[in-house]
Amino acid sequence: VEMAGALDSLFKSVAKSVVADLGKSFDHTITYTRKASPTYNTSTGALTTTDTAYSFDVPVEFVRSQEEEGREEREAKLYITPDLIGDNQPTFEDTITLKYAGSNRVAQIVDIKTYKGDQEYLFIVEVVF
């Protein structure tokens, strides 16, 4: 059991270091908005969440770009460590705002891969925008 814990600590620190270094070199600053504690107002039909925004540099890998019905859709993978988002697990309700071609775009999370042992140490979040 100690070995697993030691490996987790090692992977966690390596992932954190690699993501921080790549984040600086790729220089993509994103705003990750965590949407928590959803409450539904039955009289208005509105869903409200407690939003917490985290802003940080993150490595972004542009996967593909395609034209669909006159508009361009881009897909990218973002490499995020738990500490960057308050030690939370990403959810599909969360949003990510990134700068693309000089303007801010809100990206939709379409896939979340979690790498972990006893503790999570890296998330690869796939987005479309």
GROMACS elastic network, one bead per residue, 0.5 to 0.9 nm:
[ bonds ]
;  ai    aj funct       b0    kb
    1     4     6  0.53158   500
    1     5     6  0.65080   500
    1     6     6  0.87900   500
    2     5     6  0.50974   500
    2     6     6  0.61370   500
    2     7     6  0.86029   500
    3     6     6  0.50655   500
    3     7     6  0.61293   500
    3     8     6  0.85509   500
    4     7     6  0.51026   500
    4     8     6  0.61123   500
    4     9     6  0.86566   500
    4   117     6  0.69771   500
    4   118     6  0.71034   500
    5     8     6  0.50375   500
    5     9     6  0.62566   500
    5    10     6  0.86347   500
    5   117     6  0.78858   500
    5   118     6  0.67498   500
    5   119     6  0.82602   500
    6     9     6  0.51478   500
    6    10     6  0.61968   500
    6    11     6  0.86518   500
    7    11     6  0.60064   500
    7    12     6  0.83065   500
    7   117     6  0.78231   500
    8    11     6  0.51798   500
    8    12     6  0.58758   500
    8    13     6  0.85232   500
    8   116     6  0.72651   500
    8   117     6  0.56850   500
    8   118     6  0.65450   500
    8   119     6  0.62703   500
    8   120     6  0.79674   500
    8   121     6  0.74096   500
    9    12     6  0.50710   500
    9    13     6  0.61782   500
    9    14     6  0.85555   500
    9   119     6  0.83054   500
    9   121     6  0.84477   500
   10    13     6  0.53018   500
   10    14     6  0.60848   500
   10    15     6  0.84837   500
   11    14     6  0.50603   500
   11    15     6  0.58508   500
   11    16     6  0.83262   500
   11   116     6  0.84696   500
   11   117     6  0.88032   500
   11   121     6  0.65303   500
   11   122     6  0.86049   500
   12    15     6  0.52498   500
   12    16     6  0.60729   500
   12    17     6  0.85865   500
   12    81     6  0.80398   500
   12    82     6  0.89747   500
   12   116     6  0.85650   500
   12   119     6  0.81887   500
   12   120     6  0.75317   500
   12   122     6  0.73291   500
   13    16     6  0.50410   500
   13    17     6  0.60682   500
   13    18     6  0.85563   500
   13   121     6  0.80254   500
   14    17     6  0.50967   500
   14    18     6  0.60273   500
   14    19     6  0.84338   500
   14   121     6  0.88985   500
   15    18     6  0.51869   500
   15    19     6  0.59396   500
   15    20     6  0.83659   500
   15    80     6  0.87174   500
   15    81     6  0.68906   500
   15   121     6  0.65349   500
   15   122     6  0.63231   500
   16    19     6  0.52971   500
   16    20     6  0.60305   500
   16    21     6  0.85935   500
   16    80     6  0.83090   500
   16    81     6  0.59550   500
   16    82     6  0.86266   500
   16    83     6  0.81707   500
   16    84     6  0.89824   500
   16   121     6  0.77387   500
   16   122     6  0.79497   500
   17    20     6  0.51318   500
   17    21     6  0.61114   500
   17    22     6  0.85142   500
   18    21     6  0.51563   500
   18    22     6  0.59532   500
   18    23     6  0.81889   500
   19    22     6  0.51571   500
   19    23     6  0.56774   500
   19    24     6  0.84750   500
   19    57     6  0.87036   500
   19    58     6  0.65824   500
   19    59     6  0.64491   500
   19    79     6  0.65165   500
   19    80     6  0.68387   500
   19    81     6  0.72193   500
   19   122     6  0.89484   500
   20    23     6  0.50142   500
   20    24     6  0.63008   500
   20    25     6  0.88118   500
   20    57     6  0.74100   500
   20    58     6  0.71034   500
   20    59     6  0.81671   500
   21    24     6  0.52686   500
   21    25     6  0.64094   500
   21    26     6  0.87346   500
   21    58     6  0.89140   500
   21    59     6  0.85866   500
   22    25     6  0.50446   500
   22    26     6  0.59328   500
   22    27     6  0.79455   500
   22    57     6  0.85587   500
   22    58     6  0.70015   500
   22    59     6  0.53462   500
   22    60     6  0.87955   500
   23    26     6  0.53482   500
   23    27     6  0.55267   500
   23    28     6  0.66205   500
   23    29     6  0.79941   500
   23    56     6  0.82500   500
   23    60     6  0.79058   500
   23    79     6  0.86512   500
   24    28     6  0.78116   500
   24    57     6  0.62900   500
   24    58     6  0.73988   500
   24    59     6  0.79081   500
   25    28     6  0.85535   500
   25    59     6  0.79863   500
   26    29     6  0.89746   500
   26    57     6  0.80862   500
   26    58     6  0.73981   500
   26    59     6  0.57983   500
   26    60     6  0.71453   500
   27    57     6  0.59031   500
   27    58     6  0.70192   500
   27    59     6  0.74315   500
   27    60     6  0.88348   500
   28    56     6  0.81670   500
   28    57     6  0.52974   500
   28    58     6  0.56866   500
   28    59     6  0.66602   500
   28    60     6  0.68354   500
   28    98     6  0.74582   500
   28    99     6  0.74904   500
   29    55     6  0.68247   500
   29    56     6  0.53114   500
   29    58     6  0.62621   500
   29    59     6  0.89206   500
   29    97     6  0.89139   500
   29    98     6  0.68037   500
   29    99     6  0.75314   500
   30    54     6  0.81737   500
   30    55     6  0.56712   500
   30    56     6  0.57183   500
   30    57     6  0.62188   500
   30    58     6  0.69335   500
   30    96     6  0.66878   500
   30    97     6  0.56469   500
   30    99     6  0.72963   500
   31    53     6  0.63803   500
   31    54     6  0.55402   500
   31    56     6  0.66766   500
   31    57     6  0.88839   500
   31    95     6  0.82741   500
   31    96     6  0.56668   500
   31    97     6  0.50892   500
   31    98     6  0.66598   500
   32    52     6  0.82035   500
   32    53     6  0.56173   500
   32    54     6  0.50902   500
   32    55     6  0.62155   500
   32    56     6  0.81439   500
   32    84     6  0.89949   500
   32    85     6  0.73308   500
   32    94     6  0.73939   500
   32    95     6  0.60644   500
   32    97     6  0.65316   500
   32    98     6  0.88256   500
   33    51     6  0.62856   500
   33    52     6  0.55945   500
   33    54     6  0.63334   500
   33    55     6  0.86440   500
   33    85     6  0.86286   500
   33    94     6  0.56673   500
   33    95     6  0.51999   500
   33    96     6  0.61080   500
   33    97     6  0.80316   500
   34    49     6  0.89943   500
   34    50     6  0.79860   500
   34    51     6  0.55078   500
   34    52     6  0.51319   500
   34    53     6  0.62327   500
   34    54     6  0.79608   500
   34    85     6  0.77301   500
   34    88     6  0.85841   500
   34    90     6  0.76595   500
   34    91     6  0.80383   500
   34    93     6  0.78260   500
   34    95     6  0.68996   500
   34    96     6  0.88034   500
   35    38     6  0.74407   500
   35    48     6  0.88531   500
   35    49     6  0.55142   500
   35    50     6  0.57201   500
   35    52     6  0.67242   500
   35    53     6  0.88330   500
   35    91     6  0.83338   500
   35    93     6  0.63607   500
   35    94     6  0.53050   500
   35    95     6  0.78990   500
   36    49     6  0.54707   500
   36    50     6  0.50712   500
   36    51     6  0.62805   500
   36    52     6  0.80187   500
   36    93     6  0.86422   500
   36    94     6  0.84252   500
   37    48     6  0.81963   500
   37    49     6  0.55766   500
   37    50     6  0.58677   500
   37    51     6  0.87598   500
   38    47     6  0.65731   500
   38    48     6  0.56118   500
   38    50     6  0.70255   500
   39    46     6  0.83542   500
   39    47     6  0.56955   500
   39    48     6  0.53737   500
   39    49     6  0.63817   500
   39    50     6  0.89723   500
   40    43     6  0.89925   500
   40    44     6  0.86409   500
   40    45     6  0.67596   500
   40    46     6  0.58939   500
   40    48     6  0.64410   500
   40    49     6  0.89027   500
   41    44     6  0.56508   500
   41    45     6  0.53977   500
   41    46     6  0.53366   500
   41    47     6  0.63146   500
   41    48     6  0.78781   500
   42    45     6  0.50705   500
   42    46     6  0.73358   500
   42    47     6  0.89395   500
   43    46     6  0.81367   500
   44    47     6  0.88144   500
   51    94     6  0.88424   500
   52    85     6  0.89519   500
   53    85     6  0.83840   500
   54    84     6  0.71902   500
   54    85     6  0.61948   500
   54    86     6  0.81861   500
   55    84     6  0.83256   500
   55    85     6  0.88136   500
   56    84     6  0.72958   500
   58    78     6  0.66710   500
   58    79     6  0.63658   500
   58    80     6  0.67180   500
   59    77     6  0.82605   500
   59    78     6  0.58761   500
   59    79     6  0.56683   500
   59    80     6  0.79866   500
   60    76     6  0.65366   500
   60    77     6  0.57095   500
   60    79     6  0.67944   500
   61    75     6  0.87583   500
   61    76     6  0.54694   500
   61    77     6  0.50604   500
   61    78     6  0.64646   500
   61    79     6  0.84535   500
   62    65     6  0.80108   500
   62    74     6  0.76346   500
   62    75     6  0.62076   500
   62    77     6  0.64360   500
   62    78     6  0.87893   500
   63    74     6  0.77007   500
   63    75     6  0.54436   500
   63    76     6  0.50294   500
   63    77     6  0.68561   500
   64    73     6  0.84075   500
   64    74     6  0.58799   500
   64    75     6  0.53548   500
   64    76     6  0.71023   500
   65    72     6  0.68282   500
   65    73     6  0.56959   500
   65    75     6  0.62733   500
   65    76     6  0.88914   500
   66    71     6  0.83559   500
   66    72     6  0.56078   500
   66    73     6  0.53829   500
   66    74     6  0.64499   500
   66    75     6  0.87091   500
   67    70     6  0.62840   500
   67    71     6  0.55720   500
   67    73     6  0.61918   500
   67    74     6  0.87523   500
   68    71     6  0.53197   500
   68    72     6  0.59989   500
   68    73     6  0.68986   500
   69    72     6  0.82285   500
   72   129     6  0.85849   500
   73   128     6  0.67386   500
   73   129     6  0.59019   500
   74   127     6  0.82164   500
   74   128     6  0.54958   500
   74   129     6  0.54572   500
   75   126     6  0.70877   500
   75   127     6  0.56778   500
   75   129     6  0.67041   500
   76   125     6  0.83001   500
   76   126     6  0.57227   500
   76   127     6  0.54513   500
   76   128     6  0.65209   500
   76   129     6  0.84732   500
   77   124     6  0.63699   500
   77   125     6  0.55822   500
   77   127     6  0.63695   500
   78   123     6  0.80778   500
   78   124     6  0.56739   500
   78   125     6  0.51599   500
   78   126     6  0.63509   500
   78   127     6  0.77956   500
   79   122     6  0.71548   500
   79   123     6  0.60240   500
   79   125     6  0.65320   500
   79   126     6  0.89920   500
   80    83     6  0.84947   500
   80    84     6  0.68376   500
   80    85     6  0.81077   500
   80   121     6  0.88303   500
   80   122     6  0.60097   500
   80   123     6  0.51988   500
   80   124     6  0.63552   500
   80   125     6  0.74051   500
   81    84     6  0.57315   500
   81    85     6  0.75119   500
   81    87     6  0.81734   500
   81   120     6  0.83186   500
   81   121     6  0.59362   500
   81   123     6  0.60143   500
   81   124     6  0.87115   500
   82    85     6  0.56125   500
   82    86     6  0.65702   500
   82    88     6  0.59676   500
   82    89     6  0.70434   500
   82    90     6  0.86289   500
   82   120     6  0.70439   500
   82   121     6  0.63304   500
   82   122     6  0.65982   500
   82   123     6  0.73746   500
   83    86     6  0.53186   500
   83    88     6  0.77865   500
   83   121     6  0.87629   500
   84    87     6  0.70352   500
   84    88     6  0.87211   500
   85    88     6  0.58360   500
   85    89     6  0.80979   500
   85    90     6  0.81243   500
   86    89     6  0.89020   500
   87   120     6  0.88809   500
   89   114     6  0.84728   500
   89   120     6  0.84497   500
   89   123     6  0.82770   500
   90    93     6  0.84242   500
   90    94     6  0.68036   500
   90   112     6  0.72418   500
   90   123     6  0.78482   500
   90   125     6  0.80475   500
   91    94     6  0.55123   500
   91    95     6  0.87630   500
   91   109     6  0.79429   500
   91   112     6  0.77761   500
   92    95     6  0.77550   500
   92   108     6  0.77967   500
   92   109     6  0.55193   500
   92   110     6  0.68789   500
   92   111     6  0.77960   500
   92   112     6  0.80847   500
   93   108     6  0.85024   500
   93   109     6  0.77386   500
   94   108     6  0.81193   500
   94   109     6  0.72944   500
   95   106     6  0.68139   500
   95   107     6  0.63240   500
   95   108     6  0.60934   500
   95   109     6  0.67490   500
   96   105     6  0.83032   500
   96   106     6  0.57820   500
   96   107     6  0.52764   500
   96   108     6  0.69628   500
   96   109     6  0.76024   500
   96   127     6  0.82033   500
   97   104     6  0.63528   500
   97   105     6  0.54734   500
   97   107     6  0.58983   500
   97   108     6  0.89747   500
   98   103     6  0.81771   500
   98   104     6  0.55080   500
   98   105     6  0.54091   500
   98   106     6  0.65044   500
   98   107     6  0.72437   500
   99   102     6  0.61169   500
   99   103     6  0.52871   500
   99   105     6  0.59978   500
   99   106     6  0.87689   500
  100   103     6  0.55099   500
  100   104     6  0.62851   500
  100   105     6  0.66370   500
  101   104     6  0.84212   500
  105   129     6  0.66328   500
  106   128     6  0.88449   500
  106   129     6  0.65044   500
  107   127     6  0.57782   500
  107   128     6  0.54657   500
  108   126     6  0.84309   500
  108   127     6  0.52779   500
  108   128     6  0.53873   500
  108   129     6  0.63648   500
  109   112     6  0.75695   500
  109   125     6  0.67922   500
  109   126     6  0.58910   500
  109   128     6  0.67262   500
  110   125     6  0.77177   500
  110   126     6  0.56662   500
  110   127     6  0.54216   500
  110   128     6  0.69731   500
  111   124     6  0.81143   500
  111   125     6  0.58554   500
  111   127     6  0.70431   500
  112   123     6  0.66689   500
  112   124     6  0.58723   500
  112   126     6  0.63010   500
  113   122     6  0.82580   500
  113   123     6  0.55726   500
  113   124     6  0.50831   500
  113   125     6  0.64140   500
  113   126     6  0.83665   500
  114   120     6  0.68662   500
  114   121     6  0.78491   500
  114   122     6  0.60951   500
  114   124     6  0.66801   500
  114   125     6  0.86535   500
  115   119     6  0.86931   500
  115   120     6  0.59437   500
  115   121     6  0.60223   500
  115   122     6  0.51722   500
  115   123     6  0.62280   500
  115   124     6  0.82163   500
  116   119     6  0.53873   500
  116   121     6  0.55168   500
  116   122     6  0.70218   500
  116   123     6  0.89437   500
  117   120     6  0.64946   500
  117   121     6  0.80167   500
  120   123     6  0.79765   500
